[in-house]
Amino acid sequence: MALPNYQKRSLGFIFIILIFGAVIGTIFGNALALMLPEGVVKQFFLQSVTWGISPVTLDLIVGTVTFGLRVKLNIISVLGLAVAYYFLRYFR
């Protein structure tokens, strides 16, 4: 039994497409918020949630390495994730 084409995609490809969808959604949300007048709707589009790992610095004798990751999502970036998932799921 052959697997559908979307199940043959690599995990890296799926991850890149989803991140791309979130980035495009965030850019679109910020651009939309810049065009809107002050008010509740603008606050809704600008409100975001940030989570991640704070930067940790490892000081070695010959150099310094810093690790960390922060993700900032707003409502439009979540919509961008959903659209990217739709493209992954239905467009083979």
ChimeraX attribute file (.defattr): number of C-alpha atoms within 10 A of each C-alpha:
attribute: neighborCount
match mode: 1-to-1
recipient: residues
	/A:1	3
	/A:2	6
	/A:3	7
	/A:4	9
	/A:5	10
	/A:6	13
	/A:7	12
	/A:8	9
	/A:9	12
	/A:10	9
	/A:11	9
	/A:12	9
	/A:13	11
	/A:14	15
	/A:15	11
	/A:16	12
	/A:17	16
	/A:18	21
	/A:19	16
	/A:20	16
	/A:21	23
	/A:22	25
	/A:23	19
	/A:24	18
	/A:25	24
	/A:26	25
	/A:27	15
	/A:28	16
	/A:29	21
	/A:30	17
	/A:31	13
	/A:32	14
	/A:33	17
	/A:34	13
	/A:35	9
	/A:36	12
	/A:37	10
	/A:38	10
	/A:39	8
	/A:40	9
	/A:41	12
	/A:42	17
	/A:43	13
	/A:44	14
	/A:45	21
	/A:46	20
	/A:47	12
	/A:48	16
	/A:49	10
	/A:50	9
	/A:51	11
	/A:52	10
	/A:53	10
	/A:54	10
	/A:55	11
	/A:56	11
	/A:57	11
	/A:58	11
	/A:59	10
	/A:60	8
	/A:61	6
	/A:62	5
	/A:63	7
	/A:64	9
	/A:65	9
	/A:66	9
	/A:67	10
	/A:68	10
	/A:69	10
	/A:70	11
	/A:71	10
	/A:72	14
	/A:73	18
	/A:74	20
	/A:75	18
	/A:76	24
	/A:77	25
	/A:78	17
	/A:79	17
	/A:80	24
	/A:81	22
	/A:82	16
	/A:83	16
	/A:84	21
	/A:85	16
	/A:86	11
	/A:87	14
	/A:88	17
	/A:89	12
	/A:90	8
	/A:91	9
	/A:92	10
